[in-house]
Amino acid sequence: MTAKGTLFDFSGTLFRVEPAERWLRAGLDAVGLDLAPPEFARALGELRAVGAQPGGTAPRDVPAHLAAGWRVRDLSGSQHRAAYLAQARQVSLPYAGLHEALYERHKDPVAWEPYPDSAEVLAGLRERGVRIAVVSNIGWDLRPVFHRHGLDRFVDAYLLSFEHGITKPNPALFQLACATLGTSAPETVMVGDSRRADGGAAAIGCRVHFVDHLPVDQRPDGLRPVLDLAG
């Protein structure tokens, strides 16, 4: 069946967050600090280990006393902020406000870069008359990211978990996305990088196409097969 609607995940699918080194340097700049190379390397390694950068490396471990908050982090903006700050604060940094600065940095549109084929594929779908929604587990408004990179003109709807209190793989979020686009599940394709979260769309009858969550320069054309699925 030719697709009439396409649902896209955000992080690791259409966009990738900046490298952790640049993220940390931007946070330091925001609070007017610098770190000697050994201290920078130490902080960077520990922040990566605890998964302090949303969209970056997943945490190696979530302590038991933080696990409940981590599981529901994408249900609201406040829960998202609290969960990531709790992870980050496991790392000793030279200024207490640096944890907050790093959290704010990841929401800055300049911290995100589209994959090389994102614009091409979104434009191609638009030319075919395929309706497009972004369906993301997230705790903040990503619309400014799309606007900065000129991709907002291709998107018909945004279904963000924190705005609806529903996270993937809950079928309800995919059902809401299809209803918003006015498409049935069998004529809708979900595109994402998570077998668990994005694969949940299959439960309502959507076709699913997976991409690899790789750095931007390592995945030049992972989205292009979606154009073939659209017919």
PyMOL commands that set and color helices and strands:
alter all, ss='L'
color gray80, all
select helices_A, chain A and resi 20-30+37-49+64-71+73-75+77-88+97-106+109-111+118-127+143-148+152-154+161-164+171-181+185-187+198-204+216-218+225-230
alter helices_A, ss='H'
color red, helices_A
select strands_A, chain A and resi 5-8+15-17+112-114+131-136+157-160+188-192+207-210
alter strands_A, ss='S'
color yellow, strands_A
deselect
rebuild
show_as cartoon
